[in-house]
Amino acid sequence: MKKGIDISVHNGNINFNQAKQDISFVMIRASWGFFTEDKNCDQNVKACEAAQIPYGFYHYSYARNLTEAKQEVDGFLALVKKYNPTYPLVIDMEDADHWKEKNGNPSNETYVEICEYFCNQVEKAGYYAMIYANYDWWKNRLNDARLEKFDKWLADWRGYDSPSLTCGMWQYTSGATIAGISGRVDANISYRDYPNLIANLKNKRIEATTEDGYSPSIDAIYYPIPNYAGNSIIDALKMINVDSSYSFREKIAIKNGITQYTGTSSQNLYLLNLLIKGLLKKI
């Protein structure tokens, strides 16, 4: 686990050399709406790099349909391509300022479609996608199997000792005190080693694009990525001609870090998530 913060122009000028005494990563607001760059984005990136603090980006979404979502993700990707994030690229799906409520709140189905489209475009561009939302949004608006293939960044400030939902990152407070920052700031815990995970993905992409299009090292370690958009690890394994029986899945689970596999939905979705990202290790 690693502790980090998420920041925007609202946090003012930050002394990252002091902040790194308390944190291991930073999630930077790159932009919002369709489309405005955060005024402090560039200076925050350069300051993180100078202080050697890993960072990722998030975009605060106002999208109410796929047309607006396309405007947002196109602008977002054009902005971040000049940087080198080692943490995920995130769609921030909330309505903290009630803009969506005042300007035509779409259906939950549309919200799910927006998140899926945004994240798919992020991953097609070669980045690692993630969705940010609070507990209420995850349970009541974004509770859809189509989004399980993307990591959750959960916001839940209710004072629990652990996150209320399985997630890759947990924003556990909006009131942290961090060296080098004036005023309160959002604090997070990351449960995955994103720099290492993302580096492995990039290395795999480089190896996979050799002249003959074949990489023995990749094929020997990881299962091939299926052309699959559903939510069943069984169907996905069948698609790549791998034994999908319970006993074989149990062996795969052990190889991929699940020591007590019982075939639960969350365990199966975790394995599917690895498979779709090309990171499901072979037994």
C-alpha positions as CSV (number, residue, x, y, z in Angstrom):
1,M,0.0,0.0,0.0
2,K,1.1,3.5,-0.8
3,K,-0.2,6.9,0.4
4,G,-0.9,9.7,-2.1
5,I,-2.9,12.8,-2.7
6,D,-5.1,14.2,-5.5
7,I,-4.8,17.8,-6.3
8,S,-6.0,20.6,-8.6
9,V,-5.7,24.3,-9.0
10,H,-7.8,24.7,-5.8
11,N,-4.8,23.4,-3.8
12,G,-2.7,26.4,-4.8
13,N,1.1,26.2,-5.1
14,I,2.6,23.1,-3.5
15,N,6.1,22.4,-2.3
16,F,6.5,18.9,-3.5
17,N,9.9,18.5,-1.9
18,Q,8.2,18.9,1.4
19,A,5.1,16.9,0.5
20,K,7.1,13.8,-0.5
21,Q,7.9,13.3,3.2
22,D,4.3,12.3,3.6
23,I,3.3,10.8,0.3
24,S,4.4,8.4,-2.4
25,F,2.3,9.5,-5.4
26,V,0.1,12.3,-6.7
27,M,-3.1,12.2,-8.8
28,I,-3.2,15.5,-10.8
29,R,-6.4,17.0,-12.2
30,A,-5.5,17.6,-15.8
31,S,-8.8,19.0,-17.0
32,W,-12.5,19.3,-16.6
33,G,-15.6,19.6,-18.7
34,F,-15.5,19.5,-22.5
35,F,-12.8,20.9,-22.4
36,T,-10.8,23.1,-20.0
37,E,-7.3,22.4,-18.8
38,D,-6.6,22.8,-15.1
39,K,-4.5,26.0,-14.7
40,N,-2.0,24.3,-12.4
41,C,-1.7,21.1,-14.3
42,D,1.6,21.8,-16.1
43,Q,3.3,23.3,-13.1
44,N,2.1,20.4,-10.9
45,V,3.5,17.9,-13.3
46,K,6.9,19.6,-13.6
47,A,7.1,20.0,-9.8
48,C,6.3,16.3,-9.3
49,E,9.0,15.3,-11.8
50,A,11.5,17.6,-10.2
51,A,10.8,16.0,-6.8
52,Q,10.7,12.5,-8.3
53,I,7.2,11.8,-7.2
54,P,5.2,9.4,-9.5
55,Y,1.9,10.8,-10.8
56,G,-1.3,10.1,-12.7
57,F,-4.1,12.2,-14.1
58,Y,-7.8,12.6,-13.7
59,H,-10.4,14.4,-15.7
60,Y,-13.5,15.8,-14.0
61,S,-16.3,14.9,-16.3
62,Y,-19.4,16.9,-17.3
63,A,-20.4,14.6,-20.1
64,R,-24.1,13.8,-20.5
65,N,-23.8,11.8,-23.7
66,L,-21.2,10.0,-25.8
67,T,-20.6,13.0,-28.0
68,E,-19.6,15.1,-25.0
69,A,-17.6,12.1,-23.6
70,K,-15.6,12.0,-26.9
71,Q,-14.8,15.7,-26.6
72,E,-13.6,15.2,-23.1
73,V,-11.4,12.1,-23.7
74,D,-9.9,13.5,-26.9
75,G,-8.9,16.7,-25.1
76,F,-7.6,14.7,-22.1
77,L,-5.5,12.4,-24.2
78,A,-4.1,15.3,-26.3
79,L,-3.1,17.1,-23.1
80,V,-1.4,14.2,-21.2
81,K,0.5,12.8,-24.2
82,K,3.4,15.2,-23.5
83,Y,3.9,13.8,-20.0
84,N,5.0,10.5,-18.6
85,P,2.4,9.3,-16.0
86,T,3.1,6.1,-14.1
87,Y,-0.2,6.0,-12.4
88,P,-3.6,5.6,-14.1
89,L,-5.6,8.0,-16.2
90,V,-9.0,8.5,-14.6
91,I,-12.5,9.7,-15.4
92,D,-13.8,11.5,-12.3
93,M,-17.5,10.6,-12.4
94,E,-19.4,12.7,-9.8
95,D,-21.5,15.8,-9.5
96,A,-20.0,17.7,-6.6
97,D,-20.9,21.1,-8.0
98,H,-24.4,19.9,-9.2
99,W,-23.6,21.0,-12.8
100,K,-25.1,17.8,-14.2
101,E,-28.2,18.1,-12.0
102,K,-28.7,21.6,-13.3
103,N,-28.0,20.9,-16.9
104,G,-29.8,17.7,-17.7
105,N,-28.7,14.7,-15.6
106,P,-28.5,11.6,-17.9
107,S,-29.7,8.1,-17.0
108,N,-27.5,5.6,-15.1
109,E,-27.2,3.6,-18.3
110,T,-25.7,6.7,-20.0
111,Y,-23.3,7.2,-17.2
112,V,-22.1,3.6,-17.6
113,E,-21.7,4.1,-21.3
114,I,-19.8,7.3,-20.8
115,C,-17.4,5.6,-18.4
116,E,-16.9,2.6,-20.6
117,Y,-16.3,4.7,-23.7
118,F,-13.9,7.0,-21.9
119,C,-11.8,4.2,-20.4
120,N,-11.7,2.2,-23.6
121,Q,-10.3,5.2,-25.4
122,V,-7.7,5.7,-22.7
123,E,-6.6,2.1,-22.9
124,K,-6.5,2.1,-26.7
125,A,-4.1,5.1,-26.4
126,G,-1.8,2.8,-24.4
127,Y,-2.6,4.0,-20.9
128,Y,-4.1,2.4,-17.8
129,A,-7.7,3.5,-17.2
130,M,-9.6,3.9,-13.9
131,I,-12.9,5.3,-12.7
132,Y,-13.3,7.6,-9.7
133,A,-16.7,7.8,-7.9
134,N,-18.0,7.9,-4.4
135,Y,-19.7,4.9,-2.7
136,D,-23.2,6.1,-3.6
137,W,-22.4,6.4,-7.3
138,W,-20.7,3.0,-7.3
139,K,-23.7,1.3,-5.7
140,N,-26.5,3.2,-7.3
141,R,-25.3,4.6,-10.7
142,L,-22.3,2.7,-11.9
143,N,-23.1,-0.7,-10.6
144,D,-22.7,-2.5,-13.9
145,A,-20.7,-5.5,-15.0
146,R,-19.4,-3.6,-18.0
147,L,-17.2,-1.5,-15.7
148,E,-15.7,-4.3,-13.7
149,K,-12.8,-4.6,-16.1
150,F,-11.6,-1.2,-15.0
151,D,-10.1,-0.4,-11.6
152,K,-12.2,1.5,-9.1
153,W,-11.0,4.6,-7.3
154,L,-13.4,4.8,-4.4
155,A,-14.1,8.0,-2.5
156,D,-15.5,7.2,0.9
157,W,-14.8,9.5,3.8
158,R,-17.0,7.8,6.5
159,G,-14.0,7.0,8.7
160,Y,-13.8,3.3,8.1
161,D,-10.5,1.4,8.7
162,S,-10.7,-0.2,5.2
163,P,-12.6,0.6,1.9
164,S,-16.3,-0.2,1.7
165,L,-15.8,-1.7,-1.8
166,T,-13.0,-3.6,-3.5
167,C,-10.9,-1.0,-5.2
168,G,-7.5,-0.2,-6.6
169,M,-7.4,3.1,-4.8
170,W,-9.3,4.6,-1.9
171,Q,-9.7,8.3,-1.2
172,Y,-10.4,8.0,2.5
173,T,-10.5,11.7,3.5
174,S,-10.8,15.2,2.1
175,G,-9.2,16.7,5.2
176,A,-5.6,15.5,5.3
177,T,-2.7,17.7,6.4
178,I,0.3,17.2,4.2
179,A,3.7,19.0,4.4
180,G,4.1,21.7,1.8
181,I,0.4,22.2,1.2
182,S,-1.7,25.0,2.7
183,G,-5.1,23.8,3.8
184,R,-6.7,20.5,3.7
185,V,-6.2,18.0,0.8
186,D,-7.6,14.7,-0.4
187,A,-5.6,11.7,0.8
188,N,-5.6,8.2,-0.8
189,I,-4.3,4.7,-0.4
190,S,-3.2,2.8,-3.5
191,Y,-3.5,-1.0,-3.1
192,R,-1.8,-1.9,-6.4
193,D,1.8,-1.2,-7.5
194,Y,0.7,0.9,-10.5
195,P,4.1,2.1,-11.7
196,N,5.3,-1.6,-11.9
197,L,2.0,-2.8,-13.4
198,I,2.0,-0.1,-16.0
199,A,5.7,-0.5,-16.8
200,N,5.0,-4.3,-17.4
201,L,2.2,-3.4,-19.7
202,K,4.3,-1.0,-21.7
203,N,7.1,-3.5,-22.0
204,K,4.7,-6.2,-23.2
205,R,3.4,-3.8,-25.9
206,I,6.9,-3.0,-27.0
207,E,7.9,-6.7,-27.2
208,A,4.6,-7.7,-28.9
209,T,5.3,-5.3,-31.8
210,T,8.5,-6.9,-33.0
211,E,9.0,-7.3,-36.7
212,D,7.4,-10.8,-36.9
213,G,4.6,-9.9,-34.4
214,Y,5.5,-12.7,-32.1
215,S,7.1,-12.7,-28.6
216,P,7.9,-16.1,-27.0
217,S,8.5,-14.4,-23.6
218,I,5.0,-13.0,-23.5
219,D,3.4,-16.1,-24.8
220,A,5.2,-18.2,-22.3
221,I,4.2,-16.1,-19.3
222,Y,0.7,-14.7,-20.0
223,Y,-2.5,-15.9,-21.5
224,P,-3.4,-14.2,-24.8
225,I,-5.9,-11.3,-24.6
226,P,-9.4,-12.4,-25.8
227,N,-11.6,-10.3,-28.0
228,Y,-14.2,-10.3,-25.3
229,A,-16.4,-7.6,-23.9
230,G,-18.5,-9.6,-21.4
231,N,-18.1,-10.3,-17.7
232,S,-17.5,-14.1,-17.5
233,I,-14.0,-15.5,-16.9
234,I,-15.4,-18.9,-18.1
235,D,-16.5,-17.6,-21.4
236,A,-13.3,-15.5,-21.9
237,L,-11.1,-18.6,-21.2
238,K,-13.1,-20.7,-23.6
239,M,-12.5,-18.0,-26.3
240,I,-8.8,-18.5,-26.0
241,N,-9.1,-22.3,-25.8
242,V,-8.1,-22.6,-22.1
243,D,-9.7,-25.1,-19.7
244,S,-12.4,-23.1,-17.8
245,S,-13.3,-25.8,-15.3
246,Y,-13.4,-24.9,-11.6
247,S,-10.3,-27.0,-10.8
248,F,-8.2,-25.4,-13.5
249,R,-9.4,-21.9,-12.6
250,E,-8.4,-22.6,-9.0
251,K,-4.9,-23.3,-10.3
252,I,-4.9,-20.1,-12.3
253,A,-6.1,-18.1,-9.3
254,I,-3.3,-19.4,-7.1
255,K,-0.7,-18.5,-9.8
256,N,-2.2,-15.0,-9.9
257,G,-2.1,-14.3,-6.2
258,I,-5.5,-15.7,-5.0
259,T,-4.6,-18.2,-2.3
260,Q,-8.2,-19.2,-1.3
261,Y,-10.1,-19.3,-4.5
262,T,-13.8,-20.2,-4.1
263,G,-15.2,-19.0,-7.4
264,T,-16.8,-15.8,-6.1
265,S,-17.9,-13.1,-8.4
266,S,-15.3,-10.7,-7.2
267,Q,-12.5,-13.3,-7.6
268,N,-13.6,-14.2,-11.1
269,L,-13.9,-10.5,-12.1
270,Y,-10.4,-10.0,-10.8
271,L,-9.1,-12.8,-13.0
272,L,-11.0,-11.5,-15.9
273,N,-9.6,-8.0,-15.4
274,L,-6.1,-9.4,-15.5
275,L,-6.9,-11.5,-18.6
276,I,-8.3,-8.6,-20.5
277,K,-5.3,-6.4,-19.6
278,G,-2.9,-9.2,-20.8
279,L,-1.6,-9.8,-17.3
280,L,-3.1,-13.2,-16.4
281,K,-0.1,-15.5,-15.7
282,K,-0.1,-19.0,-17.2
283,I,0.2,-22.0,-14.9
